[in-house]
Amino acid sequence: MRELDVLLQRYLDQRYAHAPQEEQRAFEAVLELQDPQLFAYVVGREQPVDPHIENVIARLSNPQP
């Protein structure tokens, strides 16, 4: 999904390099998710069980400068 690619790329460009290692690992795990699962997380239809992945999803959905 192009929309997900935009969100992921924005996170990568704006946050990944400065994120704590734990958050970087969670982002890498998010990249392994299938698009339908990631979309369900982003739109709030489902919530990740892993709190670190949940944190990354929150940052994808509501980026902060």
N, C-alpha and C positions, 0 to 999 in steps of 0.2 A: 504494500500500500504506500503510495507516494506521501500521504499525509504523515504516516509513521516515520518514513525516511526523513522528512523535514524536521520532525521533533527530535529524532535521534541525532541528526547532524548538528542541530542547534546546540544540543547538550554537549556533544563532542567538541564543538568549536568554542563554546563559552565556559564550560565548567570542568570537563574531564581532566585536563592537565593539572588543575589546582585542587581537585577533589581528593579527599583522604583515600588511602589505598583500599580500604574496606568498601567505599562507595564505588571506586573504579571496578573492583571485582564484581559488585552487584550490577553495574552497568554492563559489564561483559556478559553476565548471566542473562540480562534482559535481551541482549543481542541474539541469544540462542533461542528465545521464545518464538513460537510460530506467530505469524501476523494476527490471526483471529484471537489468540490468547492475549497478546500485547494490546490489541485494540480494546478488548473487554476490560483490561486493567485501566487503560488511559481514560476511557469514557465512564469508568466507575461501575460498570456492570458486574465486575468481580473484583475481589481484593486479593493481592498476593499474600501468601502465608508468611513468607520471609520478610521481616521488617526492613531489611536492607534494600531489597527489591522494591518494597512499598515506598521507601524514601526516594529512590530513583524515579519511580513512576510519578510521584508527587512533583518532583522537579521537572519532569518532562511535561506534565499537564499544566503546571503553574510556574513557569520560569521566572526567576528573580534576577535582576541585574547584578 
